Amino acid sequence: MEQLKCIIVEDEPIAAEILENYIARVPFLSLIDKVTDAIYALELLQKIPVDVMFLDIHLPGLKGLDLLKILRKHPQVILTTAYREYALEGYDLNVVDYLLKPIQFNRFLAAVNKLTIPPVKPVVANTEEKEQPLRRHIFVNINKKNIRIHLDEIIYIESQREYIRIITDKQAYLVKYQLADFEVLLGTADFIRVHRSFIVSKARVRAYTATEIDVEAGSIPIGRNFKELVFKALESPIS
């Protein structure tokens, strides 16, 4: 998954700082600049390629919605505001989502997961060779370094209070993240929440009973509240 280049257009320093912090926590987002009004944003959009714009509606001078109206083509836009009444007009301007201040991280995650990430074709040195599909991956921040983890290498993820432990074929990674937020990043196609403290790769399930799932790295308990979802996902209910 490639990173989307983002800008923040926000005149409130605290609100801008919150968005900057949230963007830094999402592996597929990369902040390239932040500005305090729509005129600066217009200049910036003319100079550099931007994939996503986090745009405040109430800006000094030119308002956020007015900026969208004068742009012939704009990047994907997520609106931010303290006022609900502008939501409908925003969607009429083809925005991705509408975040109401104060913005919570789980709501932010839900919004950015609606963004369209363009596919990237792998570069092949020899044109006679078949193109290899790009492996799905995420980046996690460990000791201020973004480390790539391929999703097909993940066996399971375990919650450890404010951290999660990611168990892969190669090694384990301890990352400061909430399990619920990480679950949103992973998606539900290849992974399943089996317990309040565990997420498991569906492809790594060797066997399961009414109380636990066996994977290469050991046995994972199935939480009582997760049984129905687990059995449905694995397409073989247990009586």
C-alpha positions as CSV (number, residue, x, y, z in Angstrom):
1,M,0.0,0.0,0.0
2,E,1.5,3.3,-1.1
3,Q,1.4,6.4,1.0
4,L,-1.0,9.2,0.1
5,K,0.5,12.7,0.2
6,C,-1.6,15.0,2.5
7,I,-2.0,18.6,3.3
8,I,-3.8,20.2,6.3
9,V,-5.7,23.5,5.7
10,E,-6.6,24.6,9.2
11,D,-6.2,28.0,11.0
12,E,-6.6,26.6,14.6
13,P,-3.2,25.5,15.8
14,I,-4.6,22.8,18.2
15,A,-6.9,21.3,15.6
16,A,-4.0,21.3,13.1
17,E,-1.7,19.6,15.6
18,I,-4.3,16.9,16.3
19,L,-4.7,16.1,12.6
20,E,-0.9,16.0,12.2
21,N,-0.6,13.5,15.0
22,Y,-3.4,11.3,13.6
23,I,-1.8,11.3,10.1
24,A,1.6,10.3,11.6
25,R,-0.2,7.2,13.1
26,V,-1.6,5.9,9.9
27,P,0.9,4.0,7.7
28,F,-0.6,4.9,4.3
29,L,-0.7,8.7,4.9
30,S,2.2,11.1,4.6
31,L,1.9,14.8,5.6
32,I,3.8,17.1,3.2
33,D,2.6,20.5,4.4
34,K,0.0,22.4,6.5
35,V,-1.3,25.9,5.8
36,T,-3.6,28.3,7.7
37,D,-5.9,29.6,5.0
38,A,-7.4,28.7,1.6
39,I,-5.3,31.1,-0.5
40,Y,-2.1,29.4,0.7
41,A,-3.7,26.1,0.0
42,L,-4.6,27.2,-3.5
43,E,-1.0,28.2,-4.2
44,L,0.3,24.9,-2.7
45,L,-2.1,22.8,-4.9
46,Q,-0.7,24.5,-8.0
47,K,2.9,23.7,-7.0
48,I,3.0,20.2,-5.8
49,P,1.0,17.0,-6.3
50,V,-1.5,16.3,-3.4
51,D,-3.6,13.2,-2.9
52,V,-5.6,14.2,0.2
53,M,-6.6,17.6,1.7
54,F,-7.9,17.9,5.2
55,L,-9.9,21.1,4.8
56,D,-11.4,23.2,7.6
57,I,-14.7,24.9,6.4
58,H,-14.4,28.1,8.5
59,L,-11.2,29.7,7.3
60,P,-10.2,33.4,7.3
61,G,-11.0,35.2,4.0
62,L,-11.8,32.5,1.5
63,K,-13.9,29.7,3.1
64,G,-13.1,26.0,2.7
65,L,-16.2,25.2,0.6
66,D,-15.6,28.3,-1.6
67,L,-12.1,26.9,-2.3
68,L,-13.6,23.7,-3.5
69,K,-16.0,25.5,-5.8
70,I,-13.3,27.4,-7.6
71,L,-11.0,24.5,-8.1
72,R,-11.4,22.8,-11.4
73,K,-10.0,19.6,-10.0
74,H,-9.2,18.9,-6.4
75,P,-7.6,16.1,-4.5
76,Q,-9.6,13.8,-2.2
77,V,-11.0,16.0,0.5
78,I,-12.0,15.3,4.1
79,L,-13.8,18.3,5.6
80,T,-13.3,19.3,9.3
81,T,-15.6,21.7,11.1
82,A,-17.4,22.3,14.4
83,Y,-20.7,22.8,12.6
84,R,-22.9,20.0,11.4
85,E,-25.1,22.0,9.1
86,Y,-22.5,22.1,6.3
87,A,-22.3,18.4,5.8
88,L,-24.8,18.1,3.0
89,E,-23.2,20.9,1.0
90,G,-19.8,19.3,1.4
91,Y,-21.0,16.0,0.0
92,D,-22.5,17.9,-3.0
93,L,-18.9,18.9,-3.7
94,N,-17.8,15.3,-3.8
95,V,-15.9,15.2,-0.5
96,V,-14.8,11.8,0.9
97,D,-16.0,12.4,4.5
98,Y,-17.0,15.1,7.0
99,L,-15.3,15.1,10.5
100,L,-16.9,17.0,13.3
101,K,-14.6,18.6,15.9
102,P,-13.3,17.6,18.3
103,I,-12.2,14.8,16.1
104,Q,-11.7,11.3,17.7
105,F,-9.0,9.0,16.3
106,N,-11.4,6.1,15.6
107,R,-13.7,8.5,13.6
108,F,-10.6,9.8,11.8
109,L,-9.6,6.2,10.9
110,A,-13.0,5.5,9.5
111,A,-12.8,8.5,7.3
112,V,-9.3,7.9,5.9
113,N,-10.2,4.2,5.1
114,K,-12.7,5.6,2.6
115,L,-9.8,7.2,0.6
116,T,-9.0,5.7,-2.8
117,I,-5.4,4.5,-3.0
118,P,-4.4,4.2,-6.7
119,P,-2.8,0.9,-7.6
120,V,0.9,0.9,-8.3
121,K,2.4,-1.3,-11.0
122,P,5.7,-3.0,-10.0
123,V,8.7,-2.2,-12.1
124,V,10.0,-5.2,-14.1
125,A,13.6,-5.0,-15.2
126,N,13.2,-7.7,-17.9
127,T,10.1,-7.2,-20.1
128,E,10.0,-10.9,-20.8
129,E,9.4,-11.6,-17.1
130,K,5.9,-11.8,-15.8
131,E,4.9,-9.0,-13.5
132,Q,4.7,-9.9,-9.9
133,P,1.7,-8.7,-7.9
134,L,2.4,-6.1,-5.3
135,R,2.2,-7.7,-1.8
136,R,-0.1,-5.9,0.6
137,H,1.7,-4.3,3.5
138,I,1.6,-1.7,6.2
139,F,4.2,0.4,7.8
140,V,4.6,0.5,11.6
141,N,6.6,3.1,13.6
142,I,9.1,1.5,15.9
143,N,11.8,3.7,17.5
144,K,11.0,6.5,15.1
145,K,11.5,4.3,12.0
146,N,8.7,3.2,9.7
147,I,9.1,-0.6,9.2
148,R,7.3,-2.5,6.4
149,I,5.4,-5.6,7.4
150,H,3.8,-7.7,4.7
151,L,0.2,-8.7,5.7
152,D,0.7,-12.3,4.5
153,E,3.5,-12.7,7.0
154,I,1.3,-11.8,10.0
155,I,0.1,-14.8,12.1
156,Y,-1.7,-12.9,14.8
157,I,-1.8,-9.6,16.8
158,E,-2.1,-9.5,20.5
159,S,-3.1,-6.5,22.6
160,Q,-0.9,-5.5,25.5
161,R,-2.5,-2.5,27.1
162,E,-1.5,0.6,25.1
163,Y,0.7,-1.6,22.8
164,I,0.2,-4.4,20.4
165,R,2.5,-7.4,19.6
166,I,2.5,-8.4,16.0
167,I,3.6,-12.0,15.5
168,T,5.0,-12.7,12.0
169,D,6.9,-15.5,10.3
170,K,10.2,-13.7,10.9
171,Q,9.9,-12.0,14.2
172,A,7.6,-10.2,16.7
173,Y,7.1,-6.4,16.7
174,L,5.9,-4.4,19.7
175,V,4.1,-1.3,18.5
176,K,2.3,1.5,20.4
177,Y,-1.2,1.1,19.0
178,Q,-4.7,0.2,20.2
179,L,-5.9,-3.1,18.9
180,A,-9.3,-1.7,17.7
181,D,-7.6,1.0,15.6
182,F,-5.2,-1.5,14.1
183,E,-8.1,-3.8,13.2
184,V,-9.5,-1.0,11.1
185,L,-6.2,-0.7,9.2
186,L,-6.0,-4.4,8.5
187,G,-9.5,-4.7,7.3
188,T,-11.8,-7.8,7.7
189,A,-11.1,-9.6,4.4
190,D,-7.9,-11.4,5.6
191,F,-8.1,-11.0,9.4
192,I,-10.6,-11.7,12.1
193,R,-11.0,-10.5,15.7
194,V,-11.4,-13.7,17.8
195,H,-11.0,-12.2,21.3
196,R,-10.9,-8.7,22.8
197,S,-7.1,-9.2,22.9
198,F,-6.4,-11.1,19.7
199,I,-6.7,-10.7,15.9
200,V,-5.8,-13.7,13.8
201,S,-4.9,-14.1,10.1
202,K,-7.6,-16.3,8.5
203,A,-5.0,-17.9,6.3
204,R,-3.0,-19.1,9.3
205,V,-5.8,-21.0,11.0
206,R,-4.9,-24.6,11.2
207,A,-7.8,-25.9,13.3
208,Y,-10.3,-24.6,15.7
209,T,-12.7,-25.7,18.4
210,A,-15.5,-23.9,20.3
211,T,-13.0,-22.3,22.6
212,E,-9.7,-21.8,20.7
213,I,-7.9,-21.4,17.4
214,D,-4.7,-23.2,16.5
215,V,-2.1,-21.3,14.4
216,E,1.6,-22.0,13.7
217,A,2.6,-20.0,16.7
218,G,0.3,-21.7,19.2
219,S,-3.3,-21.6,20.4
220,I,-5.4,-18.5,20.6
221,P,-8.5,-18.3,22.8
222,I,-11.9,-17.5,21.3
223,G,-13.8,-14.9,23.3
224,R,-17.4,-15.7,24.2
225,N,-18.7,-12.6,22.5
226,F,-16.7,-13.4,19.3
227,K,-17.8,-17.0,18.7
228,E,-20.5,-16.3,16.3
229,L,-18.4,-14.0,14.2
230,V,-15.5,-16.5,14.2
231,F,-17.6,-19.4,13.1
232,K,-19.3,-17.4,10.4
233,A,-15.9,-16.1,9.1
234,L,-14.4,-19.6,9.0
235,E,-17.6,-20.9,7.3
236,S,-18.0,-24.0,9.5
237,P,-20.2,-23.4,12.6
238,I,-19.6,-25.6,15.7
239,S,-22.6,-26.7,17.7
